[in-house]
Amino acid sequence: MKTSSSNRHQEFARLMTKYLEKQDVNQRFHLEGPGTNSLAAWFLGPKAENQTLFSDLILKGIDANCKDRIGYFPNDPPYVTPERKDEEYYQSVDKLETEYQKLLDNLKGSVPFSSYRYQAHMNWDLTIPGMLGYFAAMLYNQNNVALEASPVTSQLEALVGDDLCKMLGFSIPQNVNSGIISSQKSSVEIRPWGHITCDGSVANLEAMWAARNLKYYPLSVVAALRNEKNS
C-alpha cells in the first residue's frame, strides 16, 4: 500500500511531536538562569590548569554516546567482532595512530591564542562549555538542516537564536504559535529568529544579504508588478 508524500510528512510530524512530548524537550532545554561568573572554570587555562576537569567531561561525553549506541536495539549483532580484527584491521589501527600522532606534533606549531602573551588578533582561547557542546553533539553527527535530521540540536539552535534576539531588543512571543499576526493589533508582526552559521564571516555576509533584500524589496515588487502588467 502506497501513501502520498503529504500523508508521510503528516505521519512523521505526528511521531516527532509524540517523541518530543515524551522526552519533555521543552522542559529540559532552556536558557533561563543566573549563569556563572568564574572565568577560571570556563577555560582550559593558559597552563592547562583544568586538564583533569576537561578530560573527565570529554570522557563523560564519549561514555554517554557509547551507551546510546549499545542501547539502540540492543539485540542487534555487533559489527566489529573479534573475527574482523584481522591483520588488516591492526594495520589500519597502526596507520591511524601514526597519522594522528603526526597531526598532534604539527599542531604544536599553531598560534598560542590561549597564552596571555598573545595580543595580536581578536582570537582567544575557546571556552570549555563551547568545546564540550561541540564535541558531544559531533558524536551524534548532528546536521541542523532540518528538524527530522537533528531533533535535539535544532531546538537548541532555535533557543540560542531567540536568546540573541532578546539581547538585541526584539520581542519573542511566549506562545510558539503566536507572533505572526497579533490578536491585539491589526498589523502583521514578524517573529524574529536566528540560526547558527559556520563562522563569523558567513554571519556578516548573511546580514548584508538580508539588509540588501530588505532595501530592494519595494523595488523588486514594483518591477514584478510592471512585468505582470505587461505580460
C-alpha positions as CSV (number, residue, x, y, z in Angstrom):
1,M,0.0,0.0,0.0
2,K,1.4,3.3,-1.1
3,T,0.9,6.6,0.7
4,S,1.2,10.1,-0.6
5,S,4.1,12.3,0.3
6,S,1.8,14.6,2.2
7,N,0.5,11.7,4.3
8,R,4.0,10.5,5.1
9,H,5.0,14.0,6.2
10,Q,2.0,14.3,8.4
11,E,2.7,10.9,9.9
12,F,6.3,11.9,10.6
13,A,5.3,15.2,12.1
14,R,2.9,13.3,14.4
15,L,5.5,10.8,15.5
16,M,8.1,13.6,16.0
17,T,5.6,15.5,18.2
18,K,4.9,12.4,20.2
19,Y,8.6,11.8,20.7
20,L,9.3,15.4,21.8
21,E,6.4,15.3,24.2
22,K,7.6,12.0,25.7
23,Q,11.1,13.4,26.1
24,D,9.7,16.6,27.6
25,V,12.2,18.6,25.5
26,N,10.8,22.0,26.1
27,Q,11.2,21.5,29.9
28,R,14.8,20.2,29.5
29,F,16.0,22.9,27.1
30,H,16.0,26.5,28.2
31,L,18.5,29.3,28.7
32,E,17.0,30.8,31.8
33,G,19.1,31.0,35.0
34,P,21.6,33.2,36.8
35,G,24.6,31.9,34.9
36,T,28.2,31.9,36.3
37,N,30.9,34.5,36.6
38,S,34.0,32.4,37.1
39,L,36.3,32.6,34.1
40,A,38.7,30.2,35.9
41,A,36.0,27.4,35.4
42,W,35.2,28.4,31.8
43,F,38.6,27.8,30.2
44,L,41.2,25.1,29.9
45,G,43.7,27.6,31.1
46,P,47.0,29.0,29.7
47,K,48.9,26.3,31.5
48,A,46.2,23.6,31.1
49,E,45.2,24.1,34.7
50,N,41.8,22.5,34.1
51,Q,43.1,19.5,32.2
52,T,41.6,16.9,34.6
53,L,38.2,18.7,34.6
54,F,38.2,18.9,30.8
55,S,39.4,15.3,30.3
56,D,36.8,13.9,32.6
57,L,34.0,15.8,30.9
58,I,35.1,14.8,27.4
59,L,35.2,11.1,28.5
60,K,31.8,11.5,30.0
61,G,30.5,12.6,26.6
62,I,32.1,9.6,24.9
63,D,30.7,7.3,27.5
64,A,27.2,8.7,27.1
65,N,27.3,8.3,23.3
66,C,28.6,4.7,23.5
67,K,25.8,3.8,25.9
68,D,23.3,5.2,23.5
69,R,24.8,3.1,20.7
70,I,24.7,0.0,22.8
71,G,21.2,0.6,24.0
72,Y,19.8,1.2,20.5
73,F,18.2,-2.1,19.5
74,P,20.5,-4.0,22.0
75,N,19.8,-7.4,20.3
76,D,21.3,-6.3,17.0
77,P,24.6,-8.1,16.3
78,P,27.9,-6.1,16.6
79,Y,29.9,-5.3,13.5
80,V,33.5,-5.0,14.9
81,T,33.8,-8.6,16.1
82,P,37.0,-10.5,17.1
83,E,36.9,-12.1,13.7
84,R,37.1,-8.8,11.9
85,K,40.1,-7.7,13.9
86,D,42.5,-9.4,11.5
87,E,45.9,-8.4,10.3
88,E,44.5,-5.6,8.0
89,Y,42.5,-4.3,11.0
90,Y,45.6,-3.8,13.1
91,Q,47.4,-2.3,10.2
92,S,44.7,0.3,9.9
93,V,44.8,1.0,13.6
94,D,48.6,1.4,13.4
95,K,48.2,3.8,10.5
96,L,45.5,5.7,12.4
97,E,47.7,6.1,15.5
98,T,50.8,7.1,13.4
99,E,49.0,9.7,11.3
100,Y,47.2,11.1,14.4
101,Q,50.5,11.5,16.2
102,K,51.8,13.4,13.2
103,L,48.8,15.7,13.4
104,L,49.4,16.3,17.1
105,D,53.0,17.0,16.5
106,N,52.3,19.5,13.8
107,L,49.5,21.2,15.8
108,K,52.2,22.3,18.2
109,G,53.1,25.0,15.6
110,S,49.6,26.6,16.0
111,V,49.2,30.2,17.2
112,P,49.1,30.2,21.0
113,F,45.8,32.0,21.3
114,S,45.4,30.7,24.9
115,S,48.5,32.5,26.1
116,Y,48.4,35.9,27.8
117,R,51.5,36.7,25.8
118,Y,49.4,36.7,22.6
119,Q,47.8,40.1,21.9
120,A,48.0,40.2,18.1
121,H,44.4,39.4,17.0
122,M,40.9,39.2,18.2
123,N,41.1,35.4,18.6
124,W,41.5,33.9,22.1
125,D,41.1,30.6,23.8
126,L,37.9,28.6,23.4
127,T,35.6,28.0,26.3
128,I,35.1,24.6,27.9
129,P,31.3,24.7,27.6
130,G,31.7,25.5,23.8
131,M,34.1,22.7,23.2
132,L,32.1,20.2,25.2
133,G,28.9,21.0,23.4
134,Y,30.6,20.8,20.0
135,F,32.3,17.5,20.8
136,A,29.3,15.9,22.4
137,A,27.0,16.8,19.5
138,M,29.6,15.8,16.9
139,L,29.5,12.2,18.2
140,Y,25.8,12.1,17.2
141,N,26.6,13.5,13.7
142,Q,24.2,16.5,14.1
143,N,23.1,18.3,11.0
144,N,20.8,21.3,11.6
145,V,19.4,21.5,8.1
146,A,16.0,20.1,9.3
147,L,14.3,19.0,12.5
148,E,14.0,15.4,11.3
149,A,17.8,15.2,11.0
150,S,18.5,16.9,14.3
151,P,15.5,16.9,16.6
152,V,17.7,17.9,19.6
153,T,20.2,20.4,18.4
154,S,17.8,22.2,16.1
155,Q,15.7,23.1,19.1
156,L,18.9,24.3,20.9
157,E,19.7,26.4,17.9
158,A,16.3,28.0,18.0
159,L,16.6,28.7,21.7
160,V,20.0,30.4,21.1
161,G,18.6,32.4,18.3
162,D,15.7,33.6,20.5
163,D,18.2,34.5,23.2
164,L,20.3,36.6,20.8
165,C,17.1,38.3,19.6
166,K,16.2,39.2,23.1
167,M,19.7,40.6,23.7
168,L,19.3,42.8,20.7
169,G,15.9,44.1,21.9
170,F,13.5,42.1,19.8
171,S,10.3,40.7,21.4
172,I,9.8,36.9,21.5
173,P,6.2,35.7,22.0
174,Q,5.7,33.2,24.7
175,N,3.4,31.1,22.6
176,V,5.3,29.4,19.8
177,N,2.3,29.6,17.5
178,S,1.9,33.4,18.0
179,G,3.9,36.3,16.8
180,I,2.8,36.2,13.1
181,I,-0.5,38.1,13.4
182,S,-1.2,39.8,16.7
183,S,-4.6,39.4,18.2
184,Q,-4.4,42.9,19.7
185,K,-3.2,44.7,16.6
186,S,-4.4,44.8,13.0
187,S,-0.9,44.9,11.7
188,V,1.2,41.9,10.9
189,E,4.0,41.2,13.3
190,I,7.1,39.3,12.1
191,R,8.6,36.9,14.7
192,P,12.4,37.4,15.0
193,W,14.6,34.4,14.7
194,G,18.2,33.4,14.2
195,H,20.3,30.4,13.3
196,I,23.9,29.1,13.7
197,T,26.4,29.8,10.9
198,C,29.7,28.1,10.3
199,D,31.7,31.2,11.2
200,G,31.6,35.0,11.7
201,S,32.3,35.8,8.1
202,V,29.3,33.9,6.9
203,A,27.2,35.6,9.6
204,N,28.3,39.0,8.3
205,L,27.6,38.0,4.7
206,E,24.1,36.8,5.7
207,A,23.4,40.1,7.5
208,M,24.5,42.1,4.4
209,W,22.3,39.8,2.2
210,A,19.3,40.3,4.4
211,A,19.9,44.1,4.5
212,R,20.2,44.2,0.7
213,N,17.0,42.2,0.2
214,L,15.1,44.4,2.6
215,K,16.4,47.6,0.9
216,Y,15.5,46.4,-2.6
217,Y,12.3,44.6,-1.7
218,P,10.0,47.5,-2.7
219,L,11.8,48.0,-6.0
220,S,11.5,44.2,-6.7
221,V,7.8,44.4,-6.0
222,V,7.3,47.3,-8.4
223,A,9.4,45.6,-11.1
224,A,7.4,42.4,-10.7
225,L,4.1,44.3,-10.9
226,R,5.2,46.1,-14.1
227,N,6.3,42.8,-15.6
228,E,3.0,41.2,-14.7
229,K,1.0,44.1,-16.2
230,N,2.9,43.9,-19.5
231,S,2.8,40.1,-19.8
